Amino acid sequence: MKVIILAAGEGKRLRPFTLERPKCMVEIGGKSLLERQLLVLDHKEISDVIIIGGYKIEMLKGKANKVIENSRYQETNMVSTLFCAEEELKGDLIISYGDIVYSKEILEKLIASDADISIVIDKGWESYWRKRNEDPLDDAETLKIGKDGNIIEIGQKPSSLDEVEGQYIGLMKFTSKGISQIKSTFYSIKENESLFNKSLDEAYMTDLLQTAIDLGNLVTPVFINGDWVEVDTVKDMTSDVTLNRLNSI
């Protein structure tokens, strides 16, 4: 099993903590987010790890089997970052954001999924979001499940809690077939040069997943209830909520 960690961004909302280091190298409780994630992967003896870096990439050297550079990190988003490692997109593959930490139980549940495209979804997101934001909808995204149990909508701006049946955490797994589907989706977007009124450079991972769904591919949720952390802002980094959740993982 190969893992690709997306860690190219500047982490501007974590200033000043990211002035001299990439977001994934920010430390909480004496350990960086990246170190914590690698420890979870090590639990499953996953050593084939690739980091796609950009900002302060020199600090990522030696942290994984391979570090690939997104030299355009200042002007691109997650999709373009991922496809900087296009040659590595083959076989069974886990893709993770660099600003999250998750438990070994979540990793085990994801690995056990036999779907071609498996996306970790937190059903208990609301209580966590309420601790992070005055209004949980401020930083939430839509997530709707179809009658067949697969995801039919992901990543849009919700107008009510009813539109959020769980929260995407930035962790997913693809089989070889799933990788082929996501590549075909990417190429279709590239040909059209835009999606959801964004350029390809501006596209989020959820835009890519939603387009894959719209093209008829099955995107399957792997439901969890907590046991993960996202560190996106200074408030996240300094809050007791984050530290308590990290200590419980």
N, C-alpha and C positions, 0 to 999 in steps of 0.2 A: 504494500500500500504506500503510495506516494502522497505527500502533503505539500501544498503550496500555500504559503502565508503571504497575504497582500499587505505590504507595509511601506508603501512609497510616499504617502502623504506627509504634509508638514505638521499636521496637528495644531492648527492655529488656535483652536478653542482651548488648547492646553498651555498656551503661553502664560507664564514665562518658562514652564517646565520643559518645553520643547525647543527652546532657543538654541540649545547645544546638543540635542539628541533627537532621534526619530521617535515618533509617538510610542512605538512598541517597546522602546527602551526606557520609558518612564518607570520609575520604581515606586512601588507601594508596599509598605511593610518589609522593606529591605530586598525585594525581588522585583525585577522588571516584568512587565506583562509578557514579553517574549519568553523569558526564562520560565515563567509559570506555565505557559502554553507548551513549551518543549518538555517540561517535566511530565505533563499529562500524556503527551505523545510517547514518551519514553516508557510509561507504564504499560503500553501496548506494544513495546519494542518496535515502534515506528521510528526508523532512523533516516529514511529517505525523505529529507525535508529540504524544500527550496523556498527561499525568501525572495520576493520581488521588492526591491528597495528603490529609493530615489533620494529623498531628503536625508542628508547626513548618512549616506549609504556606507561610508567608511567604517561606521560604528557597527555595522552588521557583518562585516567580514569575519569569517571563522565561526559564525553562529549557526551555520547549517551546512549541508553538503554542497550547496551551490547558492550563490547570491546573484540574482539577475537584476540588471539596472533598467529602470524606466527613466531615461534621461529627460523625458518631457513631463515629469511628475507635476510641475507647476501648472500645466495647462490641460492635464488629463484626469480622468476619474477611474473608478474601479475596473470597468470593462477593458479599457485600453491598457491598464496596468496588467491585468491577467494575460492579455494576449501578447505582452512582451515575452512571455514564456510559452509561446505557441508550440514550440518543438517539444515541450514537456507535457503537453496536453494529450495524453494517451494512457490506456490502461485504466485500472481502478484508481480513483484520485479523490482526495479530500481537499477542499479549498476553504481557507479560513481567513477572516479579517485579522489584522495584527493588533487591534485594540480590544480584543475580548479574551477572557479566560473562562474555561468551562471545565466541568468535572470529568473524571475518567468514566463515570457512568453514562454521561451524555455521549462521549466518544464511542463507548461500547455499543450504545443503542444505535448510533448512526452507522457504524460499521456493520451491524447486524441487518440493516435494511437491505432488501434485495431489489428495491426500485432502481430504475436507471438514473433518475435524478431525485435525490433525497435532500430535503431542506429541513434543518432543525427549526422548530417553531415552539416558542414558549407560551403555553396556555395560561400560565400564571403571571403574565406580563404586567397586568394592570396595577397590582399592588407595588411592584418594583418601580414602575413608571411614576406613580403618585409620589413616591419618595424622592424621585429625581426631578420632578417638574410640578409646578403648581397645577397645571392642567395637563393630564396625561396625554391628551391629543396633540399637544404642542410638538412632540418629537416622535409620534407614533405613525405607523403606516398601515394602510388597509391590508387585510388578509382574509380572504373568503374561501371557504371549502365547498366544493361541489358535492352532488349527491353520491358520486362514486368515491368520495373520500380524498380526492386530489385537489390541489390548489387551483382555483380559477381566477383569483385576483391577488396581486401582491404589489406593495410598494407605492400606492397612490396616497394622496392626502385625505385622511378620513374626515367626515363631517360629524360623525357620532361614534360612540363606542360599539354600536351594533355592527359597524363595518370592520371591526377588528376581532377576528376569531382566534387570534394568537399573534405573536410578534416574531418576525424573522430576526435571528441573532447574528447572522453573518458567518454561518458554518454550514457546509453542504458536502455531499458526496456524489460522484458520478461513476457509473460503470463505463466500460469502453463504448457501449452504445449511447449512453447518456452524453459522453464527451463528443461523440460524432454529432449528436443532435444539437448540442450547444454551439459547436463550431459552425454547423450549417446555419443556425440562427444568426450567429455573428456575421457570417458572410452575406446573408440576406440583408442585414442592417447596413453593412458596409456598402453594398450595392446601392441601397436607397439613400445612404449618407445621413440619415437621421432617424430618430424614433422618439415618440412622445414629445415632439417639438424640441428635442435636444440634438446636438451634433453627437457623433459617435464618441468624440473625446470627452463629452460631458456626461455620458451615460453611466448610470448606476448599475450595480449587479442586478437589482430588482427589475430594472428596465429590460435587461437581457432575459431574465427568467420570465417576465410577463410576455415578452415577444415569443419566447419558446412555447409558452402555453397557447398563445393566440394562433400559432402555427400548427397546433394539434398535438404537441408533445405533452406527456404526462409528467407533472411535477408533484412529487409526493411528500407530504409533511411527515416529519419524525417529531412527535409531540413530546415535550418535556414540561416540567413545572419548576422553574427556578434552577439553582445550582450553576449559574453562570453570571458573569459581570461584563459590562461594557464601560470603558473609560474614555469618554469623549470630551469632557469639559473639566475645568478646574474644580468645579463643585463635585463632580464624580470622583475626582482623584483625592480630594480632601475630606470626603464625607465618611462618617462612621458606617453608613449603609454599605459602601463599597468594601471597606476593610472587613466588616462582619461577614459579608457574603464570600469574600476571598478566603477568609479563615474557615468557612464551612465547606469549601470545595475540596 
